Amino acid sequence: MSRYVSYRDFDWVLLALVLLICALGVLEIYSATLNTKFAGVHIKQVYWVLGGVGLMFAVSMVSYQALIERVPLFYIFSIASLLTVAIFGKKYLGARRWVDLGFFHFQPSEWIKLVLILAVAKYFADRKGDCDAQDIVKAGALVGIPMLMVLAQPDLGTALTYLPIAVMGLFLGGMKAKHALVILLIGALLAPAAWHFLKPYQKDRLTTFMEPEADPQHKGYQLIQSLVAVGAGGIFGKGTAQGSQTQGQFLPVPHTDFIFAAFAEEHGFLGAMGLLLLYFIVLMRLIQNAQTAPDRAGAFVVMGVVAVLAFHILINVGMVVGFMPVTGIPLPLMSYGGSSVLFMFLALGIVMNIRMRRFVN
């Protein structure tokens, strides 16, 4: 099939938008880490972006149907990789999430998102008609098994990013409204029980955002500093490397989880809205690619990518402005981190793959 595929059908506009967001991310990482022990990591981010672009082009030439056919193998490998982390993983700040490969700290939980997107797409694409209760249970187990393994690391933030994949699959698969209501009811009933399984710091994160002023020096410190940074930016911002909260190192991890707060301080309301507009256009472009997908499986895959990307943006930005708990979910294409960047470009590579085959019979 690949011989009929042409890069004329590649979504160059989408790539340009993505690279623009990455460029803003590199600029902010440079600014946020200036005169800190992390100074220079923006160069590493450039390497991750270039590596991601290379992976994206490579994946775009491999038929996505071939990838979907090998989903069972990918899924088994994913479970095995999570078991490897549990046994041999590197422990950092009380969590065991990475395997040290020498040149790279491999975080399987990031890559598993892509496997789950393919797995859910395959499951529902093979189904005919609306999904029933049995389909809901099977899809829930498909996503739930790796989700529980990631929760055990513990990594609540990454585990939560698996949920939109299942939700999007069920929605597009034709889940009935009554089934959705039953799921919501069961979730509400199980929430108190699930609360007892959370670590103390996870409970603090889920409750502190509602009243950070109650403990401004400890539990509420991150959120308060984030709100101060966002507010200090005003309309036009203080300029690159001029943010008092960011440069004064009051804002925690400004190059990763709170990069949006640092960006808002230095580029103001207009800059922050411009960045969100770029993300919106990227999401709309992805949805357009889903509408032109050559088959049901392709559409499901692209919409799975949309679900994960939108969830990341919603939670991260909501966290920064105090509407969501602090969960450690990075801002896609902006936050520093190799696993997150490479996952996003691999996902975009599959989207390009599907787009380039929309006229192939």
Phi and psi in degrees as a GROMACS rama.xvg file:
@    title "Ramachandran Plot"
@    xaxis  label "Phi"
@    yaxis  label "Psi"
@TYPE xy
-62.7356  -23.7528  SER-2
-69.5247  -17.8065  ARG-3
-91.7079  -1.54636  TYR-4
-89.3302  136.466  VAL-5
-127.194  144.637  SER-6
-72.8901  -2.52755  TYR-7
-64.9346  -26.965  ARG-8
-91.2202  0.550319  ASP-9
-65.745  142.51  PHE-10
-85.4457  83.1099  ASP-11
-67.7337  -30.1284  TRP-12
-65.4224  -44.0911  VAL-13
-61.5412  -43.4597  LEU-14
-62.2711  -41.705  LEU-15
-62.5434  -42.1835  ALA-16
-63.8232  -43.1566  LEU-17
-63.5952  -44.4206  VAL-18
-66.8321  -31.7101  LEU-19
-64.8533  -42.5903  LEU-20
-63.8157  -41.3693  ILE-21
-61.8471  -39.926  CYS-22
-63.5596  -41.7065  ALA-23
-63.8528  -36.3769  LEU-24
-64.4562  -45.5039  GLY-25
-61.4662  -42.4348  VAL-26
-60.5225  -43.4596  LEU-27
-72.2126  -35.2478  GLU-28
-63.2255  -42.1626  ILE-29
-58.9446  -47.9369  TYR-30
-66.3583  -42.7334  SER-31
-71.5982  -24.0863  ALA-32
-103.768  2.5292  THR-33
-59.9642  132.005  LEU-34
62.2602  28.2913  ASN-35
-124.068  175.319  THR-36
-68.8372  -13.3694  LYS-37
-93.8887  4.82846  PHE-38
-54.9886  132.048  ALA-39
100.34  -9.78863  GLY-40
-69.212  -15.2743  VAL-41
-64.8019  -26.8104  HIS-42
-67.1494  -41.6512  ILE-43
-61.6405  -38.1628  LYS-44
-62.7005  -38.8196  GLN-45
-60.2975  -42.9306  VAL-46
-62.8357  -41.0578  TYR-47
-63.2456  -40.9264  TRP-48
-64.9894  -45.1274  VAL-49
-63.2705  -41.5285  LEU-50
-63.1844  -38.894  GLY-51
-64.0871  -41.3858  GLY-52
-62.2439  -41.9024  VAL-53
-61.2319  -44.5582  GLY-54
-62.5785  -39.6841  LEU-55
-59.8231  -46.3366  MET-56
-65.5375  -37.9944  PHE-57
-64.6346  -46.2325  ALA-58
-67.6514  -31.4734  VAL-59
-63.9751  -18.672  SER-60
-96.5451  -4.54369  MET-61
-99.3155  122.793  VAL-62
-52.3834  127.282  SER-63
-66.8843  -26.842  TYR-64
-62.4487  -36.1556  GLN-65
-65.8646  -37.2843  ALA-66
-66.4503  -42.8328  LEU-67
-65.1288  -36.3628  ILE-68
-64.1173  -26.1805  GLU-69
-98.5205  15.792  ARG-70
-57.0397  -43.7083  VAL-71
-56.0662  -40.9162  PRO-72
-65.7279  -43.9149  LEU-73
-61.9106  -39.7829  PHE-74
-66.3205  -43.6228  TYR-75
-62.0195  -42.9112  ILE-76
-62.6293  -37.0028  PHE-77
-63.8279  -45.8849  SER-78
-63.2097  -40.7572  ILE-79
-63.575  -38.8052  ALA-80
-66.9552  -35.7126  SER-81
-69.4022  -35.7092  LEU-82
-65.691  -37.4432  LEU-83
-62.6196  -41.2063  THR-84
-62.4909  -43.6829  VAL-85
-61.503  -32.3972  ALA-86
-92.5264  -46.7992  ILE-87
-113.51  1.43835  PHE-88
-63.8469  153.863  GLY-89
-83.0538  127.225  LYS-90
-91.2735  129.156  LYS-91
-142.368  124.641  TYR-92
53.9396  39.7757  LEU-93
82.7381  0.866396  GLY-94
-120.897  143.764  ALA-95
-113.612  95.861  ARG-96
-124.835  -13.8685  ARG-97
-124.529  153.6  TRP-98
-114.771  125.086  VAL-99
-79.62  110.938  ASP-100
-96.9315  10.3131  LEU-101
92.0866  -63.5108  GLY-102
-92.7766  -7.49556  PHE-103
-161.333  135.905  PHE-104
-88.1875  104.932  HIS-105
-81.1131  124.398  PHE-106
-114.572  93.8513  GLN-107
-58.2449  -31.4842  PRO-108
-60.0203  -28.1374  SER-109
-70.5821  -45.1866  GLU-110
-71.5121  -27.2378  TRP-111
-64.6201  -24.8773  ILE-112
-54.5269  -43.7406  LYS-113
-66.5301  -40.2245  LEU-114
-63.5828  -41.2125  VAL-115
-67.633  -36.5204  LEU-116
-59.7464  -45.8434  ILE-117
-66.8899  -40.5975  LEU-118
-65.6315  -46.1357  ALA-119
-65.9045  -39.2774  VAL-120
-62.005  -43.7921  ALA-121
-63.7915  -43.9184  LYS-122
-60.5729  -50.4051  TYR-123
-78.0296  -26.7997  PHE-124
-68.5754  -30.4819  ALA-125
-79.942  -14.6257  ASP-126
-84.0909  148.53  ARG-127
-114.457  132.35  LYS-128
83.4987  -175.463  GLY-129
-70.336  151.161  ASP-130
-78.5607  144.189  CYS-131
-107.94  -171.643  ASP-132
-61.7992  -35.9635  ALA-133
-63.6549  -40.2354  GLN-134
-63.7141  -38.9666  ASP-135
-63.3234  -42.8249  ILE-136
-65.178  -43.7855  VAL-137
-66.0009  -44.6314  LYS-138
-64.8557  -37.2709  ALA-139
-63.7992  -39.3814  GLY-140
-68.9427  -38.6754  ALA-141
-57.7785  -43.9741  LEU-142
-87.0118  -32.7228  VAL-143
-67.8221  -34.7032  GLY-144
-62.6262  -56.1625  ILE-145
-65.5666  -29.1431  PRO-146
-64.0443  -44.0538  MET-147
-66.1909  -35.3098  LEU-148
-67.1262  -36.7935  MET-149
-72.3904  -37.3086  VAL-150
-59.9646  -32.3746  LEU-151
-74.5206  -10.6725  ALA-152
-66.6111  -38.5623  GLN-153
-93.7167  143.504  PRO-154
-145.353  81.457  ASP-155
-62.7896  -41.7096  LEU-156
-59.4488  -52.578  GLY-157
-64.9884  -39.6113  THR-158
-59.0401  -38.9838  ALA-159
-64.9113  -27.9149  LEU-160
-71.2372  -10.7115  THR-161
-78.528  -25.4091  TYR-162
-59.1896  -46.7775  LEU-163
-61.5416  -25.2104  PRO-164
-65.015  -46.0213  ILE-165
-66.3258  -43.03  ALA-166
-62.4617  -44.9233  VAL-167
-63.6717  -41.8887  MET-168
-61.1591  -45.3997  GLY-169
-65.1076  -40.5489  LEU-170
-63.3279  -50.4552  PHE-171
-70.9482  -25.7271  LEU-172
-75.409  -6.81968  GLY-173
95.2336  30.8514  GLY-174
-62.073  134.236  MET-175
-74.9526  153.108  LYS-176
-60.5036  -37.1711  ALA-177
-65.5842  -34.9128  LYS-178
-68.721  -38.6098  HIS-179
-62.7084  -41.3558  ALA-180
-64.9156  -39.2942  LEU-181
-63.7628  -42.3169  VAL-182
-61.6991  -44.4093  ILE-183
-62.4706  -39.5782  LEU-184
-66.1661  -44.9452  LEU-185
-62.9277  -41.4568  ILE-186
-60.9371  -41.9655  GLY-187
-64.9783  -37.078  ALA-188
-73.1447  -33.2988  LEU-189
-84.3777  -16.6511  LEU-190
-55.2151  -46.1621  ALA-191
-60.8496  -37.0391  PRO-192
-69.2505  -40.9333  ALA-193
-64.4821  -31.0296  ALA-194
-57.3719  -36.7026  TRP-195
-72.1162  -17.0287  HIS-196
-89.9121  -8.87611  PHE-197
-76.3401  149.972  LEU-198
-70.7212  155.236  LYS-199
-54.418  -41.0925  PRO-200
-69.5047  -29.1701  TYR-201
-69.4232  -39.8689  GLN-202
-62.5743  -41.8729  LYS-203
-60.0043  -42.3183  ASP-204
-63.0524  -37.6164  ARG-205
-75.3958  -19.9131  LEU-206
-106.8  -29.4775  THR-207
-64.386  -33.4843  THR-208
-62.7004  -20.9555  PHE-209
-77.8142  -27.2852  MET-210
-150.94  70.7237  GLU-211
-65.9738  -23.4886  PRO-212
-68.0077  -14.7778  GLU-213
-67.1482  -26.4056  ALA-214
-145.024  70.4967  ASP-215
-66.6266  -21.1199  PRO-216
-93.0448  -12.9733  GLN-217
-130.014  -90.1168  HIS-218
-62.6874  -36.8094  LYS-219
-93.8299  2.17774  GLY-220
-60.5505  -49.6029  TYR-221
-56.6899  -50.1115  GLN-222
-66.1995  -41.0379  LEU-223
-62.6313  -45.1062  ILE-224
-64.5715  -34.9182  GLN-225
-65.1318  -44.8868  SER-226
-64.475  -38.4726  LEU-227
-64.139  -42.9958  VAL-228
-63.2119  -45.5016  ALA-229
-62.0193  -45.1788  VAL-230
-67.0582  -33.4783  GLY-231
-67.9931  -20.8457  ALA-232
-69.6266  -24.9755  GLY-233
60.0911  -146.375  GLY-234
-82.2757  -46.0972  ILE-235
-105.89  -9.68809  PHE-236
84.5252  169.721  GLY-237
-95.0599  -7.46276  LYS-238
99.9751  155.398  GLY-239
-58.9318  130.945  THR-240
64.4812  20.9318  ALA-241
-117.885  2.45514  GLN-242
-73.264  126.88  GLY-243
-68.0491  -41.4753  SER-244
-69.2762  -41.5939  GLN-245
-72.5442  -52.7627  THR-246
-70.7711  -27.0395  GLN-247
-80.531  -1.60553  GLY-248
61.9871  29.5606  GLN-249
-81.3202  -33.6631  PHE-250
-79.8614  120.345  LEU-251
-69.8455  147.724  PRO-252
30.8627  60.4523  VAL-253
-71.0267  -11.3743  PRO-254
-97.5159  -3.06624  HIS-255
-123.52  -97.4017  THR-256
-63.0458  -36.423  ASP-257
-107.063  31.4783  PHE-258
-66.7743  -29.7264  ILE-259
-67.2556  -36.5865  PHE-260
-64.9155  -42.6808  ALA-261
-63.78  -41.6547  ALA-262
-64.3187  -42.4433  PHE-263
-65.1597  -36.2765  ALA-264
-66.8744  -40.8446  GLU-265
-87.9074  -20.0807  GLU-266
-122.718  1.25488  HIS-267
71.9472  -174.892  GLY-268
-60.8022  -42.5045  PHE-269
-64.3335  -41.9194  LEU-270
-65.0163  -43.1302  GLY-271
-63.5105  -42.7798  ALA-272
-67.0723  -35.244  MET-273
-63.5391  -40.9556  GLY-274
-64.8617  -44.4253  LEU-275
-64.3723  -33.9043  LEU-276
-64.7488  -40.0818  LEU-277
-60.2963  -44.8748  LEU-278
-61.4456  -41.3308  TYR-279
-61.2936  -44.0355  PHE-280
-64.402  -39.2649  ILE-281
-61.1605  -44.789  VAL-282
-62.8211  -42.1174  LEU-283
-65.3934  -36.7315  MET-284
-65.3321  -39.7915  ARG-285
-65.0256  -42.7225  LEU-286
-62.0943  -39.0477  ILE-287
-60.9437  -40.0925  GLN-288
-66.3616  -33.4478  ASN-289
-65.7162  -37.9605  ALA-290
-67.3472  -26.5315  GLN-291
-101.673  9.53953  THR-292
-60.4779  145.807  ALA-293
-72.3741  -17.3144  PRO-294
-153.335  176.201  ASP-295
-62.8958  -41.8326  ARG-296
-62.0796  -43.4713  ALA-297
-60.9997  -43.0157  GLY-298
-63.4062  -40.528  ALA-299
-63.9086  -40.1988  PHE-300
-63.3656  -48.8057  VAL-301
-62.8666  -41.4567  VAL-302
-69.4638  -27.1643  MET-303
-64.7926  -41.1958  GLY-304
-63.608  -41.5301  VAL-305
-59.5764  -44.1165  VAL-306
-61.3117  -45.8111  ALA-307
-66.6551  -45.7757  VAL-308
-62.3786  -46.2145  LEU-309
-63.7696  -39.6617  ALA-310
-63.9251  -44.6287  PHE-311
-58.1628  -47.5881  HIS-312
-63.6148  -47.2018  ILE-313
-59.8959  -47.9817  LEU-314
-69.963  -44.2255  ILE-315
-65.0147  -49.6  ASN-316
-66.3667  -40.529  VAL-317
-61.3821  -37.6677  GLY-318
-63.8161  -44.6079  MET-319
-63.5494  -35.8947  VAL-320
-98.6332  8.52685  VAL-321
85.6926  13.1905  GLY-322
-93.7094  -14.1241  PHE-323
-132.787  155.152  MET-324
-65.772  155.956  PRO-325
-76.2075  109.888  VAL-326
-118.574  -3.97922  THR-327
77.8927  20.575  GLY-328
-85.7441  122.615  ILE-329
-72.9604  160.015  PRO-330
-86.2143  117.457  LEU-331
-55.5343  135.515  PRO-332
70.3736  -8.33853  LEU-333
-107.953  -51.1811  MET-334
-64.5933  146.063  SER-335
-70.7499  137.162  TYR-336
152.023  126.145  GLY-337
-68.1389  -45.4017  GLY-338
-60.5456  -44.5345  SER-339
-64.402  -45.2712  SER-340
-64.5748  -46.1516  VAL-341
-66.3468  -38.517  LEU-342
-58.6121  -45.6025  PHE-343
-63.6326  -40.7815  MET-344
-72.9898  -33.243  PHE-345
-63.1143  -43.5837  LEU-346
-61.1605  -43.2603  ALA-347
-65.7276  -32.9603  LEU-348
-62.0245  -40.1717  GLY-349
-69.5717  -36.257  ILE-350
-61.4733  -46.2924  VAL-351
-61.155  -40.1972  MET-352
-54.7385  -48.0104  ASN-353
-67.1946  -42.2166  ILE-354
-62.9645  -42.6804  ARG-355
-68.5202  -14.5803  MET-356
-108.02  12.9714  ARG-357
-70.636  -17.3571  ARG-358
-106.618  5.36159  PHE-359
-89.7664  129.598  VAL-360
